[in-house]
């Protein structure tokens, strides 16, 4: 229940104030007598964070939970962890659950790191002997040995998370529930966490993992649940669900709209991007096939001659990771080639049988060396490549693994 304050009129009669106050008082009293949460405000809106969510996870499955912010992912994990009680419905869990939902969950700020390891382990159902046996591994993984006897209220958020994850991961729960909290740690710690979760998955334990990092979901999870506005939109193989989810997040796939955005961009006194076109077989478009070459044409004007001017594109996966970058003068023998004033058309050709069948994001950018970029954000367009015409018959009938599918030259000699 969400409370709202009604908009007050400039002039309100006394009888209206008395009536509204009495109504609000009666509602709050009734909520208190029923044991419900007392909601602030004089009007109440019913809001379902989750509704009609039904699924089953088998022992040993690694399941990613994806969706936009506010889709209900964290609420779902709190219900599964017995932190929040559902308004209606039920959850059946067979096994000991360890949850890592937010910084500081299950830790007492006044206790030291050492004491919290034992406290948290006891909450997870471990005996003192089990905790003692794993203690050195936990401390080594968390890298907080120097501060082990310091109250955790003095820890940074990264130290908090390192210790919390180390406890949850090393005390061998049957079910591990992890929210996006790993994003707090630094890059090296995140890599170690993903490695540790990979070990947990291989050990046959059940894992629920919420993340906005689609690469991690694809890498770790064999199944995925897509939540949208509190309801299950899709359940299935993680690679299929992630691809479907990211497809709605792709940049606009219309070349015409891309060029409209280019025309509306603020002018630059040194460089003007005129037009971008993607063509295959003489036809402009963003739906391509892998068996034919793709031609990218970039038309632009150089308004001031410059050393080290680069017009280039980045081909990215749909999660934003760069697959490769190519500069219009990347093969020049000069370090900082001079580009004279004038109008230009630069054409790049991506060879046939190079792109695998999947969705991509093409980003167009221009800069002077690595010093100045002409656009704060690159101009982007979504591409979709089908496997049609793929020469490599080894993959006929199913999706090519990987993001690229080049036909590399091989030679086989009989010995």
C-alpha positions as CSV (number, residue, x, y, z in Angstrom):
1,X,0.0,0.0,0.0
2,X,1.4,3.4,-1.0
3,X,0.2,6.6,0.6
4,X,-0.3,9.9,-1.2
5,X,-1.0,13.4,0.0
6,X,-3.9,14.8,-2.0
7,X,-3.3,18.2,-3.6
8,X,-4.5,20.9,-1.3
9,X,-6.7,23.7,-2.7
10,X,-5.7,27.2,-1.9
11,X,-8.9,27.8,0.0
12,X,-10.3,24.9,2.0
13,X,-13.4,25.0,4.2
14,X,-13.1,23.9,7.8
15,X,-15.6,21.1,7.3
16,X,-13.4,19.6,4.5
17,X,-10.4,19.6,6.7
18,X,-12.3,18.0,9.6
19,X,-13.8,15.3,7.3
20,X,-10.5,14.5,5.6
21,X,-8.6,14.3,8.9
22,X,-11.3,12.0,10.5
23,X,-11.3,9.7,7.5
24,X,-7.5,9.4,7.6
25,X,-7.5,8.8,11.3
26,X,-10.2,6.1,11.1
27,X,-8.2,4.3,8.3
28,X,-4.9,4.4,10.2
29,X,-6.7,3.1,13.3
30,X,-8.2,0.2,11.4
31,X,-4.8,-0.7,9.9
32,X,-3.2,-0.6,13.4
33,X,-6.0,-2.8,14.8
34,X,-5.6,-5.4,12.0
35,X,-1.8,-5.4,12.4
36,X,-1.3,-4.0,8.9
37,X,1.4,-1.5,8.1
38,X,0.3,2.1,8.8
39,X,0.5,4.0,5.5
40,X,1.2,7.7,5.6
41,X,-1.0,10.0,3.5
42,X,-4.7,10.5,3.2
43,X,-5.2,8.5,0.0
44,X,-3.9,5.0,-0.5
45,X,-2.9,3.2,-3.7
46,X,-2.5,-0.6,-4.0
47,X,0.8,-1.5,-5.6
48,X,2.0,-5.1,-6.3
49,X,5.8,-5.4,-6.4
50,X,5.2,-9.0,-7.6
51,X,2.1,-10.7,-8.8
52,X,1.3,-14.1,-10.3
53,X,4.9,-15.2,-10.2
54,X,5.2,-19.0,-10.5
55,X,8.3,-21.0,-11.2
56,X,10.3,-24.0,-10.1
57,X,14.0,-24.3,-9.7
58,X,15.6,-27.8,-9.5
59,X,18.5,-28.8,-7.4
60,X,21.8,-27.9,-9.0
61,X,20.4,-25.3,-11.4
62,X,22.0,-21.9,-11.7
63,X,19.3,-19.3,-12.5
64,X,19.8,-15.6,-13.4
65,X,17.1,-13.1,-12.6
66,X,17.1,-10.2,-15.0
67,X,14.9,-7.1,-15.6
68,X,14.8,-3.4,-15.4
69,X,15.2,-1.4,-12.2
70,X,11.9,-1.7,-10.2
71,X,10.9,-5.0,-12.0
72,X,10.7,-6.8,-8.6
73,X,14.0,-8.7,-8.7
74,X,15.2,-7.7,-5.2
75,X,11.7,-8.2,-3.7
76,X,11.7,-11.8,-5.1
77,X,15.0,-12.6,-3.5
78,X,13.9,-11.2,-0.2
79,X,10.8,-13.4,-0.2
80,X,12.9,-16.4,-1.1
81,X,15.3,-15.6,1.7
82,X,12.4,-15.3,4.2
83,X,13.1,-11.6,4.8
84,X,9.8,-10.4,3.4
85,X,6.6,-12.2,3.8
86,X,4.4,-12.4,0.6
87,X,0.9,-10.9,0.8
88,X,-0.5,-14.0,-0.8
89,X,1.0,-17.2,-2.1
90,X,3.7,-19.4,-0.8
91,X,7.4,-20.4,-1.3
92,X,8.7,-23.9,-0.8
93,X,12.4,-24.3,-0.3
94,X,14.2,-27.5,0.4
95,X,17.8,-26.8,1.6
96,X,19.8,-24.3,3.6
97,X,19.8,-20.8,2.0
98,X,22.6,-18.3,2.2
99,X,21.7,-14.8,1.0
100,X,23.8,-11.8,0.0
101,X,21.3,-9.2,-0.8
102,X,22.8,-5.9,0.2
103,X,25.9,-4.5,2.0
104,X,25.8,-5.5,5.7
105,X,23.0,-8.2,5.5
106,X,23.4,-10.5,8.5
107,X,26.3,-8.5,10.0
108,X,26.3,-6.6,13.3
109,X,28.1,-3.3,12.9
110,X,29.5,-3.3,16.5
111,X,31.1,-6.7,16.2
112,X,34.5,-7.3,14.7
113,X,35.1,-9.0,11.4
114,X,36.1,-12.2,13.2
115,X,33.0,-12.2,15.4
116,X,30.8,-11.5,12.4
117,X,32.2,-14.5,10.5
118,X,31.1,-16.8,13.4
119,X,27.8,-15.0,13.8
120,X,26.9,-15.1,10.1
121,X,28.0,-18.7,9.9
122,X,25.8,-19.6,12.8
123,X,22.8,-17.9,11.1
124,X,23.5,-20.0,8.0
125,X,23.2,-23.1,10.2
126,X,26.9,-24.0,10.4
127,X,28.5,-25.5,13.5
128,X,31.5,-23.7,15.2
129,X,33.8,-26.5,14.0
130,X,32.7,-26.0,10.4
131,X,33.3,-22.3,10.6
132,X,36.7,-22.8,12.2
133,X,37.7,-25.2,9.5
134,X,36.9,-22.7,6.8
135,X,38.0,-19.6,8.6
136,X,41.4,-19.2,7.1
137,X,40.0,-19.6,3.5
138,X,37.3,-17.0,4.2
139,X,39.8,-14.4,5.5
140,X,42.2,-15.1,2.6
141,X,39.5,-14.6,0.1
142,X,38.1,-11.4,1.7
143,X,41.6,-9.9,2.1
144,X,40.7,-8.2,5.4
145,X,43.2,-10.0,7.7
146,X,44.7,-6.7,8.8
147,X,41.3,-5.4,10.0
148,X,39.9,-8.7,11.2
149,X,39.6,-7.5,14.8
150,X,38.1,-4.1,13.9
151,X,34.4,-3.4,14.2
152,X,32.8,-3.8,10.8
153,X,31.1,-0.4,11.2
154,X,34.5,1.0,10.3
155,X,34.8,-1.0,7.1
156,X,34.3,0.5,3.7
157,X,31.4,-0.8,1.6
158,X,33.9,-2.8,-0.5
159,X,35.4,-4.5,2.6
160,X,32.0,-5.2,3.9
161,X,31.0,-7.0,0.7
162,X,34.2,-8.9,0.4
163,X,33.8,-10.4,3.9
164,X,30.1,-11.0,3.4
165,X,30.5,-12.8,0.1
166,X,33.5,-14.8,1.4
167,X,31.4,-16.1,4.3
168,X,28.3,-16.9,2.1
169,X,30.4,-18.7,-0.5
170,X,32.8,-20.7,1.7
171,X,30.2,-22.1,4.2
172,X,28.8,-24.3,1.5
173,X,25.0,-23.5,1.6
174,X,22.8,-25.7,-0.5
175,X,21.2,-22.6,-2.1
176,X,23.1,-19.4,-2.6
177,X,21.1,-16.2,-3.4
178,X,23.1,-13.2,-4.6
179,X,21.8,-9.8,-5.5
180,X,23.6,-7.0,-7.5
181,X,25.7,-6.3,-4.4
182,X,28.8,-7.6,-6.1
183,X,28.9,-4.4,-8.1
184,X,30.2,-2.6,-5.0
185,X,33.6,-4.5,-5.2
186,X,36.5,-3.6,-7.4
187,X,37.2,-5.2,-10.7
188,X,39.7,-7.8,-9.4
189,X,37.3,-8.8,-6.6
190,X,34.4,-9.2,-9.0
191,X,36.5,-11.5,-11.1
192,X,37.3,-13.6,-8.1
193,X,33.6,-13.7,-7.1
194,X,32.6,-14.8,-10.5
195,X,35.3,-17.5,-10.4
196,X,34.1,-18.7,-6.9
197,X,30.5,-18.7,-8.1
198,X,31.6,-20.8,-11.1
199,X,33.1,-23.3,-8.6
200,X,29.9,-23.3,-6.6
201,X,27.9,-24.0,-9.7
202,X,30.1,-26.8,-10.8
203,X,29.8,-28.4,-7.3
204,X,26.1,-28.9,-8.0
205,X,24.7,-26.3,-5.7
206,X,21.6,-24.2,-6.5
207,X,22.3,-20.5,-7.2
208,X,20.0,-17.6,-7.9
209,X,21.9,-14.6,-9.2
210,X,20.5,-11.1,-9.9
211,X,22.7,-8.9,-12.1
212,X,22.5,-6.2,-14.8
213,X,25.7,-7.6,-16.2
214,X,24.4,-9.8,-19.0
215,X,27.9,-11.2,-19.7
216,X,27.9,-12.7,-16.1
217,X,24.4,-14.1,-16.6
218,X,25.4,-15.8,-19.8
219,X,28.6,-17.1,-18.3
220,X,27.3,-18.4,-15.0
221,X,23.7,-19.3,-15.5
222,X,22.0,-22.1,-17.5
223,X,18.5,-20.7,-16.9
224,X,17.1,-17.2,-16.6
225,X,13.9,-15.6,-15.3
226,X,12.9,-12.3,-16.9
227,X,10.8,-10.1,-14.6
228,X,8.9,-7.1,-16.0
229,X,6.7,-4.9,-13.8
230,X,6.4,-7.5,-11.2
231,X,5.4,-10.4,-13.5
232,X,7.4,-13.2,-15.2
233,X,7.8,-12.2,-18.8
234,X,9.9,-15.2,-19.9
235,X,11.7,-18.2,-18.4
236,X,14.2,-20.3,-20.4
237,X,17.8,-20.8,-21.4
238,X,19.9,-17.9,-20.3
239,X,21.4,-17.1,-23.7
240,X,18.0,-17.0,-25.3
241,X,16.3,-14.9,-22.6
242,X,19.2,-12.5,-22.4
243,X,19.2,-12.0,-26.2
244,X,15.4,-11.4,-26.1
245,X,15.8,-9.0,-23.2
246,X,18.6,-7.0,-24.8
247,X,16.9,-6.8,-28.1
248,X,14.3,-4.4,-26.6
249,X,17.2,-2.3,-25.3
250,X,19.0,-2.1,-28.6
251,X,19.5,1.4,-30.2
252,X,17.0,2.3,-32.9
253,X,17.6,0.0,-35.9
254,X,16.4,2.5,-38.5
255,X,19.1,4.1,-40.7
256,X,16.8,7.0,-41.5
257,X,16.3,7.8,-37.8
258,X,20.0,7.5,-37.2
259,X,20.6,10.2,-39.9
260,X,17.9,12.3,-38.4
261,X,19.7,12.3,-35.1
262,X,22.9,13.2,-36.9
263,X,21.2,16.2,-38.5
264,X,19.8,17.4,-35.2
265,X,23.2,17.2,-33.4
266,X,25.0,20.4,-32.4
267,X,27.4,21.6,-35.1
268,X,31.2,21.5,-34.6
269,X,33.5,24.1,-36.1
270,X,36.1,21.5,-37.2
271,X,34.0,18.5,-38.2
272,X,30.6,17.8,-39.6
273,X,29.1,14.3,-39.9
274,X,26.7,14.3,-42.8
275,X,25.3,10.7,-43.2
276,X,25.8,7.1,-42.3
277,X,24.6,4.2,-44.4
278,X,24.8,0.4,-44.0
279,X,24.4,-1.6,-47.2
280,X,24.4,-5.2,-48.2
281,X,23.9,-6.3,-51.8
282,X,23.2,-2.7,-52.8
283,X,20.3,-2.4,-50.3
284,X,20.4,-0.1,-47.3
285,X,19.2,-1.7,-44.0
286,X,20.1,-3.1,-40.6
287,X,18.8,-6.7,-41.1
288,X,21.8,-8.5,-42.6
289,X,22.9,-12.1,-43.5
290,X,26.3,-13.5,-42.5
291,X,27.1,-15.0,-45.9
292,X,27.5,-11.6,-47.7
293,X,29.9,-8.7,-47.1
294,X,28.5,-5.5,-45.4
295,X,29.4,-2.1,-46.6
296,X,29.5,0.9,-44.1
297,X,29.6,4.3,-45.8
298,X,30.3,7.4,-43.6
299,X,30.0,10.9,-45.3
300,X,31.5,13.8,-43.5
301,X,33.0,17.3,-44.0
302,X,36.4,18.4,-42.5
303,X,36.0,22.1,-41.8
304,X,39.5,22.6,-40.4
305,X,42.6,20.6,-41.5
306,X,43.8,18.5,-38.7
307,X,46.6,16.1,-37.8
308,X,45.5,12.7,-36.5
309,X,41.8,13.0,-37.5
310,X,40.1,9.6,-37.2
311,X,36.7,8.6,-38.4
312,X,35.9,5.1,-37.0
313,X,33.3,2.6,-35.9
314,X,33.0,0.2,-33.0
315,X,31.2,-3.0,-33.3
316,X,29.7,-3.9,-29.9
317,X,27.7,-6.8,-28.4
318,X,24.2,-5.8,-27.3
319,X,25.5,-5.6,-23.7
320,X,27.8,-2.8,-24.7
321,X,31.1,-4.7,-24.7
322,X,33.3,-3.8,-27.7
323,X,34.1,-6.6,-30.1
324,X,36.4,-4.6,-32.4
325,X,37.2,-1.1,-33.5
326,X,38.2,0.1,-37.0
327,X,39.7,3.5,-38.0
328,X,39.3,5.0,-41.5
329,X,43.1,5.5,-41.7
330,X,44.2,2.8,-39.4
331,X,46.5,1.3,-42.0
332,X,48.3,4.6,-42.6
333,X,52.1,4.6,-42.2
334,X,52.0,8.0,-40.6
335,X,51.6,8.4,-36.9
336,X,49.4,11.5,-37.2
337,X,48.2,11.8,-40.8
338,X,47.1,15.2,-42.0
339,X,43.5,15.4,-43.3
340,X,42.8,18.5,-45.5
341,X,39.6,20.5,-45.5
342,X,36.9,19.1,-47.8
343,X,34.0,16.6,-48.1
344,X,34.8,12.9,-47.8
345,X,33.1,9.5,-48.0
346,X,34.9,6.7,-46.1
347,X,33.8,3.2,-46.8
348,X,34.5,0.1,-44.7
349,X,33.8,-3.4,-45.8
350,X,33.1,-6.2,-43.3
351,X,33.8,-9.4,-45.2
352,X,31.3,-12.2,-45.8
353,X,31.2,-15.0,-43.2
354,X,32.8,-12.8,-40.5
355,X,29.8,-11.9,-38.3
356,X,28.0,-14.6,-36.5
357,X,24.2,-14.7,-36.5
358,X,23.2,-12.4,-33.6
359,X,22.4,-8.8,-32.7
360,X,25.0,-6.1,-32.6
361,X,25.4,-2.4,-31.9
362,X,27.3,-0.3,-34.4
363,X,28.7,2.9,-33.0
364,X,30.0,5.8,-35.2
365,X,32.6,8.2,-33.7
366,X,35.2,10.7,-34.9
367,X,38.1,12.2,-33.0
368,X,41.5,14.0,-33.2
369,X,43.9,11.3,-32.0
370,X,42.9,10.4,-28.4
371,X,42.7,14.1,-27.4
372,X,39.3,15.2,-28.6
373,X,36.1,13.5,-29.6
374,X,33.6,15.3,-31.7
375,X,30.5,13.6,-30.2
376,X,29.9,13.2,-26.4
377,X,28.1,10.0,-27.3
378,X,28.7,7.9,-30.5
379,X,25.8,7.7,-32.9
380,X,24.5,4.1,-32.7
381,X,22.3,1.8,-34.7
382,X,21.3,-1.8,-34.0
383,X,22.2,-4.5,-36.5
384,X,20.7,-8.0,-36.7
385,X,22.7,-10.7,-38.6
386,X,21.1,-14.0,-39.7
387,X,23.2,-17.1,-40.4
388,X,21.8,-17.4,-43.9
389,X,24.4,-18.2,-46.5
390,X,27.1,-19.2,-44.0
391,X,29.7,-21.1,-45.9
392,X,30.9,-23.1,-42.8
393,X,28.6,-26.1,-43.1
394,X,29.7,-27.5,-39.8
395,X,27.2,-25.1,-38.1
396,X,24.3,-25.8,-40.5
397,X,21.1,-26.1,-38.6
398,X,22.0,-24.4,-35.3
399,X,23.4,-21.1,-34.0
400,X,27.1,-20.4,-34.4
401,X,28.8,-20.1,-31.1
402,X,30.7,-16.8,-30.4
403,X,30.2,-13.2,-31.6
404,X,32.2,-13.6,-34.8
405,X,32.4,-16.5,-37.2
406,X,35.4,-15.9,-39.5
407,X,36.5,-18.6,-42.0
408,X,40.2,-18.9,-41.0
409,X,42.6,-20.4,-43.5
410,X,43.7,-23.9,-42.5
411,X,46.0,-26.4,-44.1
412,X,45.9,-30.1,-43.3
413,X,48.7,-32.4,-44.4
414,X,48.5,-36.2,-44.2
415,X,51.5,-37.6,-42.3
